[in-house]
Amino acid sequence: RELCEQVGALANAQVRFVARLESIDCVQGSATFEDNGARVVVDTSLLAVSQQPSRVGGLYSVMGEVEVDDATGAEALRVRARIVRAVEGLDTSLWEQALAIRRQYDARVASA
């Protein structure tokens, strides 16, 4: 969800997110992931066949670079995936708590 809210600020940034696979387009080399109503299109063309997401509805961790296409006049978010792995069974609420703690730590270190 945060990716969709901060599109312009994240251009070319390295990101990692966890979301459910909503759809796959093998011809275009892309997949759409959804988390809490936010959708992200992921370019999967750089992934090996064994890394391609395959189970619609499955939970995946995606790592890659944010690409922002403002040629259309509206910012459109796309992530060029470098790594995609299935994380079914991940306790997402615990993962979000750990992420919040890490961000607090990073903010404290940056301000020191």
C-alpha positions as CSV (number, residue, x, y, z in Angstrom):
1,R,0.0,0.0,0.0
2,E,2.8,2.4,0.9
3,L,4.3,2.0,-2.6
4,C,1.1,3.3,-4.2
5,E,0.9,6.2,-1.8
6,Q,4.5,7.4,-2.5
7,V,4.9,6.7,-6.2
8,G,6.8,9.9,-7.2
9,A,9.2,9.7,-4.2
10,L,10.2,6.1,-5.0
11,A,11.3,6.4,-8.6
12,N,14.2,4.0,-9.2
13,A,14.3,3.0,-5.5
14,Q,15.0,-0.6,-4.4
15,V,11.9,-2.0,-2.7
16,R,10.6,-5.1,-1.1
17,F,6.9,-5.8,-0.4
18,V,4.7,-8.8,0.5
19,A,1.3,-9.1,-1.3
20,R,-1.1,-11.7,-2.8
21,L,-0.8,-12.5,-6.5
22,E,-3.9,-11.3,-8.3
23,S,-3.2,-12.1,-11.9
24,I,-0.4,-13.2,-14.3
25,D,0.2,-12.2,-17.9
26,C,2.9,-14.6,-19.2
27,V,2.8,-13.0,-22.7
28,Q,3.5,-9.5,-21.4
29,G,5.9,-10.8,-18.6
30,S,3.9,-9.1,-15.8
31,A,2.0,-10.0,-12.7
32,T,-0.4,-7.9,-10.6
33,F,-0.2,-8.1,-6.8
34,E,-2.7,-6.8,-4.3
35,D,-2.5,-5.8,-0.7
36,N,-5.3,-4.1,1.3
37,G,-6.8,-2.8,-1.9
38,A,-3.6,-1.4,-3.4
39,R,-2.4,-3.0,-6.6
40,V,1.1,-3.1,-8.0
41,V,2.1,-4.3,-11.5
42,V,5.3,-6.2,-11.5
43,D,7.5,-6.7,-14.5
44,T,8.6,-10.4,-14.3
45,S,10.6,-10.5,-17.5
46,L,14.0,-10.7,-15.7
47,L,13.0,-13.7,-13.6
48,A,14.1,-17.3,-14.3
49,V,11.2,-19.7,-15.0
50,S,11.7,-21.2,-11.5
51,Q,11.2,-17.7,-9.9
52,Q,8.0,-16.8,-11.8
53,P,4.9,-16.5,-9.5
54,S,2.5,-19.1,-10.4
55,R,-0.3,-19.5,-7.8
56,V,-3.0,-16.8,-8.1
57,G,-4.0,-15.9,-4.5
58,G,-0.7,-17.0,-3.1
59,L,1.4,-14.8,-0.8
60,Y,4.7,-13.6,-2.3
61,S,7.6,-11.4,-1.4
62,V,8.8,-9.2,-4.2
63,M,12.1,-7.4,-4.4
64,G,13.0,-5.0,-7.2
65,E,13.2,-1.5,-8.6
66,V,10.4,1.0,-8.8
67,E,9.7,2.3,-12.3
68,V,7.5,5.4,-12.7
69,D,6.0,6.0,-16.1
70,D,4.9,9.6,-16.3
71,A,4.8,9.7,-20.1
72,T,1.1,9.4,-19.9
73,G,0.7,12.4,-17.7
74,A,-0.3,10.4,-14.7
75,E,2.2,8.5,-12.5
76,A,1.9,4.8,-13.0
77,L,3.7,2.4,-10.6
78,R,5.5,-0.6,-11.9
79,V,8.2,-2.7,-10.1
80,R,10.9,-4.5,-12.1
81,A,11.3,-7.7,-10.1
82,R,14.7,-9.2,-9.4
83,I,13.5,-11.8,-6.9
84,V,10.0,-13.2,-6.2
85,R,9.5,-15.9,-3.7
86,A,6.5,-17.6,-2.2
87,V,6.0,-16.8,1.5
88,E,2.8,-18.7,2.2
89,G,2.3,-19.1,5.9
90,L,4.1,-15.9,6.7
91,D,2.5,-14.1,9.7
92,T,1.9,-10.8,8.0
93,S,0.8,-8.9,11.1
94,L,4.1,-10.0,12.8
95,W,6.0,-9.0,9.7
96,E,4.4,-5.6,9.7
97,Q,5.3,-5.2,13.4
98,A,8.9,-6.1,12.8
99,L,9.0,-3.6,9.9
100,A,7.6,-0.8,12.1
101,I,10.3,-1.6,14.8
102,R,13.0,-1.5,12.1
103,R,11.8,1.9,10.8
104,Q,11.8,3.3,14.3
105,Y,15.4,2.1,14.8
106,D,16.4,3.5,11.4
107,A,14.9,6.9,12.2
108,R,16.6,6.9,15.6
109,V,20.0,6.1,14.0
110,A,19.5,8.7,11.3
111,S,18.7,11.5,13.8
112,A,21.7,10.7,16.0
